Each structure stands twice: as structure tokens, then as C-alpha cells.
Amino acid sequence: VHQLSRYENVNYKYFDGQMMHMKLLLIDDKTVIYGSSNFDTISYLFEKEILVKKRDPDLTQKLSTIALNLIN
């Protein structure tokens, strides 16, 4: 987490003492990928993780708003 500060285009927030396992990837204003999986080969091939890809502008907007509220 601490190394993310070197990427100026990455928005993140560290929750000290709390756990949030869900991952969220906003592709564009219509498409979102979310679930428990890390975005890596081990999660895809060996772990029991799940990802959902959804093309839904309303859901994408709602999740984007939630994510921005967590970050800001």
C-alpha cells in the first residue's frame, strides 16, 4: 500500500485496523469488474476466488460513487 504513492494516477485509501477484501475495477462508465479475487495468476488458477464482469451503466455509476466516497 505504501508504494502506491509513487503512482500519481492511482487513488487509494488505507483503512487502518479494518479489512476490506472486495476488489473493484471500473473499466469505463458502463463496465465494472468486482469480487474477491486479486488480479493475479495465483488467484485465477489456484484459489477459490470469484470475479463478476457487469456491463451496466447504473451499477457502474453507483459503485463508482461508493468508491469515490471511500477514497475522499
Salt bridges, closest charged atoms under 4 A:
GLU49 OE1 - HIS21 NE2 3.78
